[in-house]
Amino acid sequence: MIKRNKTIGSAIAFGISIALLGACGSSDSTATDTTAVVAPATGVSLADVCPATIVVQTDWFPESEHGGIYHLMGDDAVASKDTGAVTGSLVVNGEPTGVKLEIRAGGPFLESPVVTEMYQDNAITFGYVGTDVAITRYNDAPTLAVFNALNINPQVVLWDATKHPEAKTIAEAAKTVKSFFVYGEPSWMQYFIAQGLINKGQVDSNYKGNLLLATDDAAHQGFVTSEPYKYANLETGSITTGYQLIHEAGWNSYAQNFAIRKDRLEELRPCLEKVVPVIQQAQIDYIADPTRANALIISTVKTYDSWWSQSEGDVANGAASQKDLGIIGNGDTETFGDLEEARVNDFIAKATPILREQGLEIADLTASDITNNEFLDASITYKG
């Protein structure tokens, strides 16, 4: 398992050229080079208010759900297999902003959870922190979500629709599917058990991330932006999946928030005022035309040379699914990317007892403790 080495100055980086759309070459540059790029004469300038390198710690390998931030990466992008990071100019409409952007992969590249990394490494500007994680870690590592990239959590529970044609929901699938495979003990599954959607005895916590429906009559967790497409395109034969979003089943957390450390709010305020609207608009621009960012995602994954892979079909389907299934959207307000107070408070109320039953010390919180919408541009809205 690859771990991020925090002393990476000697790492050899692998270049990614957007012009080559996937061709990778070696480079002497490293993923932590903080030399500022030339500030633009016109357009957006971040040089005077932001760190020389804005670092975004993601939660997983590069994938279409990360497309908005990859949309801001310049053509000079350089990725490092050793560190699991890609660095280049932060650009808006192709124009440099005067700072660099470093996107760090999560998953096996991390030695600890994203929130822990944020408190161990002051170079991280933003981390991907879901609402449930923010609640869980508030006592020891409080964070503030300042932008919500995905209005709907794309996580689902899937089953073979041909074998279980009557099942349209998780509760209906539980009537005929013997086992539900998940990673460990996710809080959302504990919530479903408490709500009576699934019996505790049906849950198997040993899921390995494989396409289990090809070999077993079971159900498992996954992403609506990924597994249904993969199952439909299996070389061994297409499988039609039934699924329900965990959001639709009641676990309505915001899954992929751009969050900062709460103790850095005032320090980062001048930067947040300028860069958050940039990130906000980039997510919309990615969905409108994901081609360039998807090429970078594929190239970066190839450079990392791990077990994770992304094909052109994978990322194209991922972007299209976010649009077609309403994963990307405004929610109940016209402002794109805000964390709605009523929804967050509703989630806190339902998640707190579940998390406490799991033995966690959960503070008494409200939405304002873990979210901050003040840096969003209220005029930026998603029109589908």
KAPE-V889763 format. One line per field, one symbol per residue. psi: psi as a letter, one per 20 degrees, with the letter a starting at -180 (. if undefined). burial: + if it has 24 or more other ideal C-beta (glycine too) atoms within 12 Angstrom, else -. A space follows every 10 residues. Layout:
psi=???
burial=???
//
This chain:
psi=ppqpoimjhj qpqpqophhi lipprqqiqr ijpjpqrpqq hrbppihiir qhoopooria rprhijhghh hiprijppqp hhilqpqaqo qokipqiirr ppopqbciiq irrggghhih oihpgqqooq hhhgghjhhi mprppipoho hppjprpqro hhhmhioirg hhhihipgqo procmqhhhh ghghijhqqh iippjkpjjr mhiihqnaqr qaphifghgg hikphipppp qqrpphghji nlqphmqoqr phijghgigh ghhhhghghg hhgghghhnj gghhhggggg ghhhlaipqp rhhghggggh hhghjjgprh birippjqop gggghggghh hghghhhjjq opqorrhihi qojiiqoiio qpj.
burial=-+-+---+-- +-++++++-- -+-+--+-++ +++--++--- ---++++-++ ++++++++++ ++++++++++ ++++++++++ ++++++++++ ++---+++++ +++++++-++ --+++-+++- +-++++++++ ++++++++-- ++++++++++ ++++++++++ +--+--+-++ +-++--+-++ ++--++++++ +++---++-- -+++--+--- +++----+++ ++++++++++ ++------+- ++++++++++ ++++++++++ ++-+---+-- ++-+++++++ +++++++--+ ++++++++++ ++++---+-+ ---+++++++ +++-+-++++ +---++++++ --+++-++-+ ++-++--+-- -+--+-+-++ +++-+++--+ -+--
//
